[in-house]
């Protein structure tokens, strides 16, 4: 079958089991070949091929709502809903998104880039269906990793309470990104080894019905025996106690098993949880053998060997630099512990975990819990390092404010993937953390210009004893600079001048410093000489230097690879207002919009966050060209 000719999933209803098996094989070959070029989430999608085919065969999308959690397992869904021909653009600029996207297809009924949202969304859709008198099915597909998120557990509790008609598919591959952790994971392990609970239960129910009804006592006893089977066959019966009809576990790669149980689930009144066992990476040996999450999401790779195609660089990754610096300091300071919400691989903490197993905590997909646990550690004199992606820190806003900053606790927050992240797009860009953290009292926020300054910032953070301190660092690798052998502290709130100039100043930090230096060089050739400042402390700012710059009366341009609204540039303007100085300040950064996926260079060009724009902005300011007064967003 030519997969690019598929326009919608209705053709599946005509296929027999042999044709469905052949289709599954073709889809796997298609994914392995295409993702070797574009990269993407290969492991999760190879694991859900049969499940996705079965769902689209037995349900009528988009009338029936299939919701993917997390959305990175929706590639097969995209193929079956008419988008195979776009897979050469997957996660590329202006191309196919790596997650469900409503603007792409009517079959994408919910957009999921973060985990654990499907059950709440599904309950909302089911409630709307019931209020509107409709009868369609709502089918959230949630991974066992996503099920550890607090939001998913809250939704399970509510769904079971309301007894709403819904078919929850638990896609259990024993991994989210890294191997799953926690008591719920252990419960699922017991379910996996207990055999098909529901079939055994039904068999006993059949036998019980054969008992002659001799009065109410026998009938009541029979019901008690049937209920007690739950505890005999499956320890805990977690889902049934929450109000679900539990089916499974079943083989997620067996079409007969899938179809039989899905048809049964459609007939059940109230919420059903179908426990489906799948193999992450099925059909591609390197991905199948992955035990730590390397093949969860990848860049391009060589199909024959499974070797990844990487750009040559001798510079360390930012995540690795930070994790290894923390590990080195932890050898001397036994108070240091590391916490991550399900990202030990992405945050490069495997070596820390191996060397200090008693001081390492992977809490699962539970950012709120991770943040408050770090606060609890700090109350007892520990020095917790919380490694968390910027996009996931958004979920822990209240815990940052209420539990860490309000109590002024010594927690070091490593904000990984700060800035634009490229292919994962709008759900994952780390561009909002400055705006939602900057107003929190007691918090220091910093970002280094290169990896050498980065290692000194890590040391500074772990030596700091006056409250919480956060360090932002980008995705990818450093610049390859020479590294100092001895670590040192950087004075809190201090900036440094990287280039002198008298006609104006550029204030920036982190990834945009090379952009500022390039712009300054171009301006110099035009006879405009500007100062370039490494504003490495976003909070507190270097107000001594700012006062000096304001007194010159020369224009200032701020640059940030972060949201302009409430960002670093806003902080500079606020300070100018507070000291009653009428100084020309222009801001360049991320506009008030969601930025989609694509290479970082392409995205920067799209939003005009470029050296050329810095040059134009400074030229207008210096030459007095018409412009907005003071607060200009370029």
Buried (B, 14 or more C-beta within 10 A) or exposed (E): EEBBEBEBBEBBEEBEEEEBBEBBEBBBBBBBEBBBBBBBBBBBBBBBBBBBBBBBBBBEBBEBBBBBBBBBBBBBBBBBBBBBBBBEBBBBBEBBBBBBBEEBBEBBBBBBBBBBBBBBBBBEBBBEBEEEEEEBBBBBBBBBBBBBBBBBBEBBEBBBEBEBBBBBBBBBBBBBBBBBBBEBBEBBBEBBEBEBBBEBBEEBBEEBEEEEEEEEEEEEEBEEBBEEBBEEBBBBBBBBEBBBBBBBBBBBBBBEBBBEBBEBBBEBEBBBBBBBBBBBBBBBEBBBEBEEBBBBBBBEBEBEEBEBEEEEEEBBBBBBBBBBBBBBBBEEEEBBBBBBBBBBBBBBBBEBBEEBEEBBBBBBBBBBBBBBBBBEBBEEEBBBBBBBBBBBBBBBBEBBBBBBBBBBBBBBBBBBBBBBBBBBBBBBBBBBBBBBBBEBEBBBBBBBBBBBBBBBBBBBBBBBEEBBBBBBBBBBBBEEEEBEEEBEEBEBBBBBEBBEBEBBBBBBBBBBBEBBBBBBBBBBEEEBBBBBBBBBBBBBBBBEBBEEBBEBEBBBBBBBBBBBBBBBBBBBBEBBBEEEBEBBBBBBBBBEEEBBBBBBEBBBBBBBBBBEBBBBBBBBBBEEEEBEEBEBEB
